[in-house]
Structures are given as C-alpha cells and as structure tokens.
Amino acid sequence: MKIEANKVVEFSYELEVDGQVVDRTTKERPLDYIHGTGSLLPKLEAHIEGMEPGATFDVTLSPADGYGEVDPSRIIDLPKAAFEVNGEVREDLLVPGNTIPMMNSMGGVIPGVVLEVSEDSVKMDLNHQMAGKTLHFTGEVLSVREATEKELTEGLHGEFVHSCGCGGCHGGSDCGGCEGGHCGEEHDGDCGCGCH
C-alpha cells in the first residue's frame, strides 16, 4: 500500500543538524501519523508521499521548509515577576539555556529558552528550537494502512480532539509541535520529529 491521504504511516528516522544526530526513532518505536492531516512538516510529507513499506528516504529541508528562520521578534524581555510561583520568583528556573514552558495569549504552551537574566528581567527566545536550522532526515517507511473513521475524527493519539496535530512521536523528548508546544508523546532525542 502506498502512502497517500488518510493512510496511517509508521516510519523510523534519524534527524541530523550540522552533522549531529539530534533526534531519532527506531523500528521498535517508530513515528506514526495520518498522512495528509498536517502532522508532518509539509516538505517531508511530500517527499515520502507515494512510498511503500520498505522504502528508504533521504531528504534535506532548508530552514524555510522546516521550522522557519529565527524571528528576532520572538526574542523578548519579560519582567522577573512573570516567573513568580506562589509569590516567589523561581530563580532555580532562570538559568541561561534552561527551557521553560510559557503560555501564549490563546492558552497554548510554547517552550522558551532563557538567554539572559538581569536583576529585574529575563530575555527569552520563543523561536522553535529548530528555527534557522537545515534539517537532514533519513529513514525507512515501515508500514502503511487505512485509517479508521475514529482515527480520522480524533487522530491516532487524540490530537485532533485536543487540537495538537503533532502525530505520534515515540521515543524520549517533546517534539515541539503545536506552535512550539508538545505533542505529549516521547522521543529519543531533542526535537525535530518533523511534527509541527
């Protein structure tokens, strides 16, 4: 069966950025998603469309085809008071390089990276952690099947009901989907599962 719209696809992959493996899934814990539902990066999805189980892929995505360029307007200064929990600023969280879940105006979670901490403010980078990066995916299509009606309505992992749209990322970290939020599944790396 070929990969086309409304098919459930499982594939294993490895993602390299600047020659370093930053994410991978395995045949035992593959990524699964419903093709044509916007669960993958569009260029990655287009590249594997029409493939059958056993097919391998090797595709490089520019930043424009991945998570976009770094947007300077998403690097912001916030008052330290924004990090209060029960009236106390959580200084232990405010460490450069630390990722802190932030909430946007629509209630969605966006991971923000602490860049700098001053006496009364914190500089945060709210760009996707793969923004500005060239993404090199290699992998293998493992299975393709028809999606059930329930899967088409709710998604494989309830993502259509909860409006995440991230696909099934399986392994040890968050995939960074949902406008920088999390798909709630696990990954075996930092990010970049191709979910968005």
KEKE-3310 file (N, C-alpha, C; in steps of 0.2 Angstrom, whole numbers, plus 5000, padded with zeros to 4 digits):
npx = (5004:5003:5009:4997:4984:4975:4980:4987:5003:5019:5035:5053:5066:5081:5087:5098:5107:5118:5127:5126:5117:5102:5089:5080:5070:5066:5064:5057:5051:5043:5039:5022:5008:4994:4993:4993:4986:4992:5001:5015:5030:5027:5035:5043:5033:5028:5039:5039:5027:5018:5027:5031:5030:5046:5053:5066:5071:5079:5081:5084:5080:5078:5079:5068:5059:5058:5057:5057:5065:5075:5066:5068:5058:5053:5061:5062:5060:5056:5047:5054:5045:5035:5039:5035:5029:5017:5020:5033:5048:5055:5070:5078:5074:5078:5090:5102:5100:5091:5075:5059:5042:5031:5016:5005:4995:4983:4982:4990:5005:5021:5038:5051:5067:5079:5089:5096:5098:5094:5094:5080:5074:5071:5078:5071:5070:5058:5057:5055:5065:5072:5072:5079:5088:5095:5088:5091:5084:5084:5078:5066:5051:5040:5027:5010:4994:4975:4967:4956:4939:4937:4950:4952:4944:4947:4961:4977:4982:4973:4975:4968:4956:4961:4967:4981:4988:5000:5005:5011:5024:5037:5048:5060:5059:5051:5042:5040:5029:5013:5013:5025:5022:5020:5018:5015:5019:5033:5051:5067:5077:5082:5072:5062:5055:5049:5036:5024)
npy = (4994:5011:5027:5039:5052:5051:5039:5028:5030:5022:5026:5025:5035:5046:5062:5074:5088:5100:5090:5083:5070:5074:5069:5054:5039:5022:5006:4998:5008:5018:5033:5037:5043:5051:5052:5067:5076:5087:5084:5082:5091:5100:5098:5087:5077:5078:5073:5059:5054:5043:5032:5015:5002:4998:5006:5018:5034:5050:5066:5083:5098:5115:5129:5137:5127:5120:5123:5137:5153:5161:5171:5188:5195:5186:5185:5190:5202:5199:5203:5199:5196:5189:5176:5171:5160:5156:5169:5169:5172:5160:5157:5146:5141:5151:5150:5153:5145:5135:5128:5134:5131:5142:5152:5156:5169:5163:5152:5142:5131:5136:5132:5141:5147:5152:5166:5177:5183:5197:5209:5213:5207:5195:5188:5180:5167:5163:5156:5142:5128:5122:5132:5141:5131:5119:5104:5087:5073:5055:5039:5025:5018:5010:5004:5005:5009:5009:5022:5022:5027:5032:5036:5046:5055:5058:5057:5048:5048:5056:5069:5077:5079:5086:5096:5097:5091:5084:5071:5055:5054:5044:5039:5049:5063:5080:5084:5097:5102:5110:5124:5126:5120:5104:5087:5078:5065:5053:5055:5050:5060:5077:5085:5090:5080:5081:5084:5097)
npz = (5000:4996:5002:5005:5006:5021:5026:5038:5043:5048:5052:5054:5058:5057:5062:5057:5061:5057:5055:5067:5075:5081:5084:5084:5079:5081:5073:5082:5090:5081:5073:5071:5061:5053:5036:5027:5035:5040:5050:5049:5044:5030:5018:5021:5022:5009:5002:5006:5001:4992:4994:4998:5011:5017:5009:5008:5014:5011:5014:5013:5022:5020:5031:5028:5024:5035:5051:5049:5049:5061:5071:5076:5083:5091:5102:5117:5131:5147:5163:5178:5187:5180:5182:5194:5207:5217:5223:5224:5215:5204:5205:5202:5190:5181:5172:5161:5145:5150:5147:5148:5150:5142:5142:5129:5122:5118:5127:5124:5125:5124:5122:5130:5129:5141:5139:5144:5161:5171:5184:5185:5174:5161:5147:5134:5122:5111:5099:5089:5093:5082:5073:5060:5056:5045:5041:5040:5036:5037:5033:5035:5028:5037:5039:5031:5032:5030:5038:5052:5054:5067:5070:5060:5064:5077:5078:5079:5092:5099:5095:5087:5093:5104:5098:5095:5084:5082:5078:5080:5090:5095:5108:5118:5121:5119:5105:5100:5093:5089:5088:5094:5106:5115:5110:5118:5117:5117:5113:5106:5107:5105:5097:5083:5076:5064:5066:5068)
capx = (5000:5007:5007:4993:4980:4971:4983:4992:5010:5024:5042:5059:5070:5086:5087:5104:5108:5125:5131:5125:5111:5098:5083:5079:5066:5068:5059:5053:5047:5043:5034:5016:5004:4989:4996:4988:4982:4996:5005:5022:5032:5024:5040:5044:5027:5028:5044:5038:5021:5019:5032:5028:5034:5052:5056:5070:5071:5085:5079:5086:5075:5080:5075:5061:5055:5057:5054:5057:5071:5075:5062:5070:5053:5051:5066:5058:5062:5050:5049:5055:5038:5032:5041:5033:5025:5015:5023:5041:5052:5058:5077:5081:5072:5080:5097:5103:5100:5085:5069:5053:5036:5027:5009:5003:4988:4977:4982:4994:5011:5027:5044:5055:5074:5082:5095:5100:5094:5096:5091:5073:5071:5073:5077:5068:5069:5052:5058:5056:5072:5075:5072:5086:5092:5094:5086:5093:5081:5085:5073:5063:5044:5039:5020:5005:4987:4970:4965:4949:4935:4939:4957:4951:4940:4951:4968:4979:4983:4968:4977:4963:4951:4964:4969:4988:4991:5008:5007:5013:5031:5038:5055:5062:5058:5045:5043:5039:5023:5008:5016:5031:5020:5022:5013:5013:5022:5040:5056:5073:5082:5080:5067:5063:5052:5045:5029:5024)
capy = (5000:5017:5032:5044:5055:5047:5032:5028:5028:5022:5026:5026:5041:5050:5069:5077:5096:5102:5084:5080:5067:5077:5065:5048:5034:5016:5002:4996:5014:5022:5038:5036:5049:5050:5056:5072:5079:5092:5082:5082:5096:5099:5096:5080:5073:5077:5068:5052:5053:5038:5027:5009:4999:4995:5012:5022:5041:5054:5072:5089:5103:5121:5132:5139:5121:5116:5127:5144:5157:5164:5178:5192:5197:5181:5185:5195:5203:5198:5205:5193:5194:5184:5169:5170:5154:5157:5175:5169:5171:5153:5158:5140:5140:5156:5149:5153:5138:5132:5128:5135:5131:5148:5151:5161:5173:5158:5147:5136:5131:5137:5132:5147:5146:5158:5168:5181:5185:5203:5210:5213:5205:5189:5188:5173:5165:5159:5153:5134:5126:5120:5138:5143:5125:5114:5098:5081:5067:5049:5034:5020:5018:5003:5001:5009:5006:5013:5025:5020:5033:5036:5039:5051:5060:5060:5057:5042:5049:5061:5076:5081:5081:5091:5101:5097:5090:5083:5065:5050:5054:5039:5038:5052:5071:5083:5086:5104:5103:5114:5131:5126:5116:5097:5083:5073:5058:5053:5055:5048:5065:5083:5088:5089:5074:5083:5086:5104)
capz = (5000:4995:5007:5002:5011:5026:5027:5044:5041:5053:5049:5058:5055:5060:5060:5058:5061:5057:5056:5073:5076:5086:5085:5080:5081:5079:5071:5088:5092:5076:5072:5067:5059:5047:5031:5024:5041:5043:5056:5047:5040:5023:5013:5022:5020:5001:5000:5007:4998:4987:4996:5001:5016:5015:5005:5012:5011:5012:5012:5017:5022:5022:5037:5026:5023:5041:5056:5048:5051:5068:5071:5081:5087:5096:5107:5121:5138:5152:5170:5183:5191:5176:5184:5201:5208:5224:5226:5224:5208:5204:5202:5200:5183:5177:5171:5153:5142:5153:5143:5152:5146:5143:5139:5124:5123:5117:5131:5121:5128:5120:5126:5129:5131:5144:5136:5149:5167:5174:5191:5185:5168:5159:5140:5132:5115:5110:5092:5089:5094:5076:5068:5057:5055:5040:5044:5036:5038:5033:5037:5032:5029:5040:5037:5028:5032:5030:5045:5054:5055:5073:5069:5055:5068:5083:5077:5082:5099:5102:5094:5083:5098:5109:5093:5094:5077:5081:5076:5086:5091:5100:5110:5124:5122:5116:5098:5099:5089:5091:5088:5099:5112:5115:5107:5124:5116:5119:5108:5109:5106:5107:5094:5076:5073:5058:5068:5069)
cpx = (5005:5004:5003:4988:4976:4974:4987:4998:5015:5031:5047:5063:5076:5086:5094:5104:5115:5129:5130:5118:5107:5091:5083:5073:5069:5063:5055:5049:5047:5038:5028:5012:4999:4992:4990:4984:4986:5000:5013:5024:5030:5029:5042:5039:5026:5033:5043:5031:5022:5023:5028:5032:5040:5056:5060:5070:5077:5083:5082:5082:5079:5076:5068:5056:5054:5053:5055:5064:5070:5071:5064:5065:5051:5057:5064:5061:5056:5052:5050:5049:5034:5033:5039:5028:5024:5019:5030:5043:5056:5065:5080:5080:5076:5088:5097:5104:5094:5079:5063:5047:5032:5020:5008:4997:4982:4978:4987:5001:5017:5033:5048:5062:5076:5088:5100:5095:5098:5093:5083:5070:5074:5072:5076:5068:5063:5052:5058:5063:5076:5074:5079:5090:5090:5094:5088:5090:5083:5081:5071:5055:5043:5032:5015:4999:4982:4969:4958:4945:4936:4945:4956:4948:4944:4958:4971:4980:4979:4970:4972:4957:4954:4968:4977:4991:4998:5009:5009:5021:5033:5046:5057:5062:5052:5046:5043:5034:5019:5011:5021:5029:5023:5016:5011:5016:5030:5044:5062:5078:5079:5073:5067:5060:5049:5038:5030:5017)
cpy = (5006:5023:5038:5047:5049:5040:5033:5026:5027:5022:5027:5031:5043:5057:5071:5085:5097:5096:5080:5077:5071:5074:5059:5043:5028:5012:4999:5002:5019:5028:5036:5042:5047:5055:5061:5076:5085:5090:5082:5089:5095:5096:5089:5075:5073:5073:5061:5050:5048:5032:5021:5007:4996:5001:5016:5029:5045:5061:5078:5095:5110:5124:5134:5133:5118:5121:5135:5147:5159:5170:5182:5194:5192:5180:5191:5196:5203:5200:5199:5191:5189:5177:5167:5164:5155:5163:5175:5168:5164:5154:5152:5138:5145:5155:5149:5146:5134:5133:5129:5135:5138:5147:5157:5164:5168:5152:5141:5137:5132:5137:5138:5145:5153:5159:5172:5182:5191:5203:5210:5210:5198:5189:5181:5172:5160:5156:5145:5133:5124:5126:5139:5137:5122:5107:5092:5075:5061:5044:5029:5019:5010:5000:5007:5006:5011:5016:5023:5027:5036:5039:5046:5057:5063:5060:5050:5042:5055:5068:5080:5083:5087:5096:5102:5096:5088:5076:5061:5050:5049:5039:5042:5059:5073:5085:5093:5106:5109:5121:5131:5122:5109:5093:5078:5066:5059:5053:5053:5053:5072:5086:5086:5083:5075:5085:5094:5106)
cpz = (5000:5000:5003:5008:5015:5027:5034:5042:5048:5049:5055:5054:5060:5058:5062:5057:5062:5058:5062:5073:5082:5088:5081:5083:5079:5076:5076:5091:5087:5077:5068:5066:5054:5042:5028:5029:5043:5049:5055:5044:5033:5018:5014:5020:5012:4999:5000:5004:4992:4988:4999:5007:5013:5011:5010:5009:5014:5010:5017:5016:5024:5028:5034:5025:5029:5046:5055:5050:5058:5067:5077:5086:5092:5102:5111:5128:5142:5159:5174:5186:5187:5178:5191:5201:5216:5227:5226:5217:5209:5201:5200:5193:5179:5176:5163:5151:5144:5148:5148:5148:5148:5140:5135:5126:5122:5122:5129:5125:5123:5124:5125:5132:5135:5141:5141:5155:5170:5181:5191:5179:5166:5151:5138:5125:5114:5103:5093:5089:5087:5071:5066:5055:5049:5043:5038:5039:5034:5037:5032:5033:5031:5038:5035:5029:5031:5037:5046:5054:5061:5073:5065:5059:5074:5083:5080:5089:5102:5100:5090:5088:5103:5104:5094:5087:5077:5079:5082:5086:5097:5102:5116:5125:5118:5109:5096:5094:5092:5093:5094:5106:5111:5113:5113:5123:5118:5113:5111:5106:5108:5104:5087:5073:5067:5060:5069:5071)
residu = (MET:LYS:ILE:GLU:ALA:ASN:LYS:VAL:VAL:GLU:PHE:SER:TYR:GLU:LEU:GLU:VAL:ASP:GLY:GLN:VAL:VAL:ASP:ARG:THR:THR:LYS:GLU:ARG:PRO:LEU:ASP:TYR:ILE:HIS:GLY:THR:GLY:SER:LEU:LEU:PRO:LYS:LEU:GLU:ALA:HIS:ILE:GLU:GLY:MET:GLU:PRO:GLY:ALA:THR:PHE:ASP:VAL:THR:LEU:SER:PRO:ALA:ASP:GLY:TYR:GLY:GLU:VAL:ASP:PRO:SER:ARG:ILE:ILE:ASP:LEU:PRO:LYS:ALA:ALA:PHE:GLU:VAL:ASN:GLY:GLU:VAL:ARG:GLU:ASP:LEU:LEU:VAL:PRO:GLY:ASN:THR:ILE:PRO:MET:MET:ASN:SER:MET:GLY:GLY:VAL:ILE:PRO:GLY:VAL:VAL:LEU:GLU:VAL:SER:GLU:ASP:SER:VAL:LYS:MET:ASP:LEU:ASN:HIS:GLN:MET:ALA:GLY:LYS:THR:LEU:HIS:PHE:THR:GLY:GLU:VAL:LEU:SER:VAL:ARG:GLU:ALA:THR:GLU:LYS:GLU:LEU:THR:GLU:GLY:LEU:HIS:GLY:GLU:PHE:VAL:HIS:SER:CYS:GLY:CYS:GLY:GLY:CYS:HIS:GLY:GLY:SER:ASP:CYS:GLY:GLY:CYS:GLU:GLY:GLY:HIS:CYS:GLY:GLU:GLU:HIS:ASP:GLY:ASP:CYS:GLY:CYS:GLY:CYS:HIS)
# end
